[in-house]
Amino acid sequence: MNPYLSPESETWIIGDVHGCLATLEKLFESIDAQSPQSRIYFVGDLVGKGPQSAGVLDFVMNLGERAHVTLGNHDLHLLACEEGITNNRPTDRTDSLLDAPASKVWRDWFLQQRFHHDFENEETKIRVVHAGIKPDWSEDQFLHLSSQASLAIKEGLSDWYKKPGHPIWEVVSILTRIRCVSIQDGSSLDNFTDHPKNAPQGHKPWFDVPRSSDNDRQIVFGHWARLGEFHKSGIHGIDTGCVYGGELIAMNPFKGTTLRVGCCDDLEIDP
């Protein structure tokens, strides 16, 4: 029996790490003190902005089968930089990854990750995504589109990454970037990062729009640092802005408990 296939109760979901290795290590001290063989799910954005993206990737990859990673927009950006289809920004702080001889190792590892993870016990169904879902997607539609997107990254990003109108990019953009949607037509509002109370007129957070009736899983997501920790009607936001000097959260969805660690990395970035 695989020692990391622990009981469902010993499952933790961790928010956006963004290269904050010291904070992640400290959070794991708390997790392992409670459940040293627990399953760990990450909501994505392991890399970017923080000081130790390379160290974070080493740490998570060394967790082996214990770790389950959801791809975030910064993870995809790193892959696109590695393919040479976009430019690495100074604020990414990922030069050490892109310049490393071992870049193929983390690239191949990232390409094996997915855009969502589902798991459940007898009472609760959980879905982990990076940013959210389109409220009008049916369950079958969501599963098909997420699967197609996961297959597409294995073939490379150059044909579709950040190309408006391309069907793969439209799906990936929702899963890794969505925050607010149009009340009128459900389209995603690009580049909105502020708190929901400041959403432009005619727009709502995606989770405030009724979902397709057959999508009954609780959803845990990150990506929206200005939203902060959020729990409402089976929707759980756990990006609390660690890389901006906030906290890194681990949530146990079956026990209803949360662990948190204040950022202890050397940051050089403003929110």
C-alpha positions, 0 to 999 in steps of 0.5 A: 500500500502506498504510504501517501494514500492516507485517509481522506481526513488527512488531506490538506490544500495549500494556497498560492506559494509564489516562490516563498520557500521558507514559509512553505517549509514552516507550514509543512512543519505544522502539517507534518506535526499533525499528519506526517503522511497526509496528501497535499494539494496545491492550488497553483502558482508555485512559482513567480514573484517570491525569492525561491521559486527553484527551491519551491519546485525542488521541495514539491517535486521531492514530495513525490506521490504525496503532492498533487499540483494544480497549474496556475497562471504563473506556472504557465507563464514560466513554461511559456518563457522556457519555450521562448514564446514570452519574456521573463519579467524582472518581477518573476524572479525566476531567472535561476530556473530558466538558466538552470541546466536542469530546466528540462526536469521541472518542465517535464514535471510541470507538463504532467500536472493538471488544471483541476483535482477532484477527491471526496469522502462519503459526505463531501466532494471537493474540486481544486482549481487555480482561479475558478470555473465558468458558472454555466459549464455543466459537469460533463463540459467542465471535465471535458474542457479541463482534460483537453487543456491538460493534454494541450500543454503536453504538446506545447504552448506556442499554438494557443498561449494568450491567443484570444479566441483560441478554444484552448486558451479560452478554457485555460484563461478561465481556469487560471485567471477568472475572477469576475464575470459579466452578469449579462453574458457570463464572459470573464473580465480580464485583468481585474485584480481588485477586491470584489466590492470594487468590481465594475458595474455589471460584473460579479465574482464568478462564485456569486453567479449560480452554477450549473445544477449538476456541478455540486462539488465544493470548490477550493481555489487561489489566485485572488489575493485581494479577496483573501480567505473566503468561505461561502456556500461550498466555495473556499478561497485560500490565497491570502497573499503570502508573497505580499507579506500575508499568510500561507494557508493550508486547509483540511476540507474534511475536518474543516480546519485551517493552518496558517503561517505568516510570510517569513521570506525576504520579499521585494515586492509590493501588492 
